[in-house]
Amino acid sequence: MIPLLAIAAWSGTGKTTLLKKLIPALCAAGIRPGLIKHTHHNMDVDKPGKDSYELRKAGAAQTLVASQQRWALMTETPEEPELDLAYLLSRMDASTLDMVFVEGFKHEAVAKILLFRQGCGHSVKELTIDEHVIAVASDIPLPVAVPVLDLNDIPQISAFILRWLQKQ
C-alpha cells in the first residue's frame, strides 16, 4: 500500500502553506507525492456556464473532464455518508505516486505530522499526540515525546519525511 502521511493542525496553523513548500522540495528529491485534501465546505471544482458543470447539474452522477494536461473525475454524493480515507486513496493511481499527503482527516489512523504555531489561539497542552504522530512541526521548542521539527525549515522537514519514507 502507498505510504500516507497526514499533515494535521487547527485551521489557520499553516497546513496548506507548508504543503505548498514541501511538495516541490520532495519533487526535487525525486519523490512523486499525491494529495488528498478534506474540506468541511461545500466545494466545487467546476465552473457555472461550462458544459461539464451544466451536464453534471443536469443529473450526471459522475463527470470526467479530460484534457491533454490533466483529467478530473467528479462524483456526486449528496445522500452518501462522508467517504473514508481508504476509499478515496483507492481512487488514486498508486503506480504514479511514491506517497500521498493527507490534509485533514485528522482522526484517521495514519502517520501524522502535527503542526503547532504559537499565536494561533491554542495551547501546547491541546496537542493530541497518539501512536500515529511521528513528529510535530512547530515554530517554538516543545516538550513532547516525538521529534520536533522547525515549522519554517522546509529542508529539515523534507529530510525527515525522506527518512520516514525509506522505512515504509
C-alpha positions in Angstrom: 0.0 0.0 0.0 1.2 3.5 -0.8 2.5 5.4 2.3 0.1 8.0 3.7 1.3 11.0 5.7 -1.2 13.4 7.2 -0.4 17.0 7.9 -2.8 17.8 10.8 -3.4 21.0 12.6 -6.0 23.5 13.7 -7.4 25.8 11.0 -5.0 28.8 10.4 -1.9 27.0 11.5 -0.4 26.7 8.0 -1.1 23.2 6.7 -1.6 24.4 3.1 1.3 26.9 3.3 3.6 24.1 4.5 2.5 21.7 1.8 2.9 24.3 -1.0 6.6 24.5 0.0 7.1 20.8 1.0 5.7 19.2 -2.2 8.2 21.0 -4.5 11.1 20.1 -2.2 10.1 16.4 -2.2 9.6 16.5 -6.0 13.2 17.9 -6.3 14.4 14.9 -4.3 12.7 12.5 -6.8 9.5 11.8 -4.8 6.2 11.8 -6.6 3.6 12.9 -3.9 -0.1 12.9 -4.2 -2.6 14.8 -2.1 -6.0 14.1 -0.6 -7.5 17.2 0.9 -10.5 17.2 3.1 -12.7 20.2 3.4 -15.8 20.9 5.5 -17.1 23.3 2.9 -19.4 22.6 0.0 -16.8 22.7 -2.7 -17.0 22.6 -6.5 -14.1 22.2 -8.9 -16.2 23.1 -11.9 -17.5 26.5 -13.0 -21.1 27.6 -13.8 -21.5 28.1 -17.5 -19.0 25.4 -18.5 -20.5 22.4 -20.4 -19.2 19.9 -17.8 -20.8 21.9 -15.0 -24.2 22.2 -16.8 -24.2 18.5 -17.6 -23.4 17.5 -14.1 -26.0 19.7 -12.7 -28.5 18.2 -15.2 -28.1 14.9 -13.3 -24.9 13.1 -14.3 -23.8 11.1 -11.2 -20.2 11.1 -12.4 -18.5 13.5 -14.7 -15.0 13.0 -16.1 -13.4 16.1 -17.6 -10.2 15.4 -19.6 -7.6 17.5 -21.5 -4.1 16.9 -22.7 -2.7 18.3 -19.4 -5.0 16.7 -16.8 -8.3 14.9 -16.0 -10.7 15.2 -13.1 -13.5 12.9 -12.0 -16.3 14.5 -10.1 -18.7 12.2 -8.3 -22.0 13.4 -6.8 -22.5 12.1 -3.3 -25.5 14.1 -1.8 -27.0 11.2 0.1 -23.8 9.3 1.0 -22.2 9.3 4.4 -18.8 11.0 4.5 -16.3 9.0 2.4 -13.5 7.3 4.3 -9.8 7.8 3.5 -9.2 4.3 2.3 -11.9 4.6 -0.3 -10.5 7.9 -1.5 -7.0 6.5 -1.7 -8.3 3.6 -3.8 -9.4 6.1 -6.4 -5.8 7.3 -6.9 -3.3 5.7 -9.4 -0.6 4.3 -7.0 1.7 3.5 -9.9 2.4 7.2 -10.4 2.9 8.0 -6.7 5.5 7.4 -4.1 3.4 8.7 -1.2 0.2 10.6 -0.5 -0.1 13.6 1.7 -3.4 13.9 3.6 -4.6 17.3 4.6 -7.4 17.0 7.1 -8.8 13.6 8.2 -7.0 14.2 11.5 -8.9 11.4 13.2 -7.8 8.7 10.7 -5.3 6.1 11.9 -2.4 7.1 9.6 1.0 8.5 10.2 0.8 12.2 11.1 3.0 15.3 11.4 1.2 17.7 13.7 1.7 21.4 13.3 1.8 23.9 16.1 2.2 27.6 15.6 2.5 29.9 18.6 -0.1 32.7 18.5 -2.8 30.7 16.7 -5.0 30.6 19.8 -4.2 27.1 21.0 -2.1 25.7 23.9 0.6 23.1 23.6 -1.5 21.1 26.1 -4.2 20.8 23.4 -1.9 18.8 21.1 -3.1 15.2 20.9 0.0 13.0 20.4 -1.0 9.4 19.9 0.7 6.4 18.4 0.2 7.8 14.8 2.1 11.1 15.4 5.6 10.7 14.0 6.6 14.4 14.7 5.5 17.8 15.5 6.5 20.8 13.3 6.5 23.9 15.4 7.7 27.5 15.5 8.7 27.1 19.1 10.5 24.3 21.1 8.0 21.8 22.6 8.3 19.3 25.4 6.9 16.3 23.6 7.9 12.7 23.2 8.2 12.8 19.4 10.7 14.6 17.2 10.1 18.4 17.0 10.8 19.9 13.6 11.2 23.6 12.8 8.0 24.5 11.0 9.9 27.1 8.9 12.7 24.8 7.9 11.5 23.0 4.8 14.8 21.2 4.1 14.7 19.7 7.7 11.1 18.6 7.3 11.7 17.2 3.8 14.7 15.2 5.1 12.7 13.8 7.9 9.9 12.7 5.5 12.5 11.1 3.2 14.0 9.1 6.1 10.4 8.1 7.1 9.6 7.0 3.6 12.7 4.8 3.5 11.4 2.9 6.4 8.0 2.3 4.8 
